[in-house]
């Protein structure tokens, strides 16, 4: 029994090692002088944008092969990873980014790590996975199918829609003139200037707040919770 356990452990280690070896990283850097916004399309994986004082936009994407189903081929998934390229284009001062493998249903997870100036606007279409944004002062338009969206912003108009999962937005109260949260099935909470407004239940709940700032926040979740915190 002991020998069998050792063999099983060795097999697990071998499989794990193979999975790590099959990962691939794509990296790119773009000057941000003439860029006003980033537009990213991602299928399965996660995405993070960390804004700062950088004069460049830096992109690092880790691709991890995954099976499409119980009987799908891991070799096929690894081939998709090897074929994948980072597609980029600039149009009307918008940098468009997407990973392309030549397959209509790529069998990998793409984990994005993007850094750039805080002034940049962000447009994201995310299928399945978690999203994190920190330090952004530009406008944000975001669609997340399934996952968690967590944003800590300095300003800019924020419009986030999550199908299934949770959404949170945090920012300075003085920067915003309105904040609206809605949940189809779940709850909404807005904490602003020490006041708390919340609503929860099974069907169509919403919360609103009005301030003296410039920007707006709209956070909508289909199934899950929506929380906005303004300090």
Secondary structure, 3 states (H helix, E strand, C coil): CHHHHHHHHHHHHHHHHHHHHCCEEEEEEEECCCCCEEEEEEEEEEEEEEEECCCEEEEEEEEEECCCCCCCCHHHHHHHHHHCEEEEEEECCEEEEEEECCCCCCCEEEEEEEEEECCCEEEEEEEECCEEEEEECCCEEEEEEEEEEEEEECCCCEEEEEEEEEEEEEECHHHEEEEEEEEEEEEEEEEECCEEEEEEECCCEEEEEECCCCEEEEEEEEECCEEEEEC
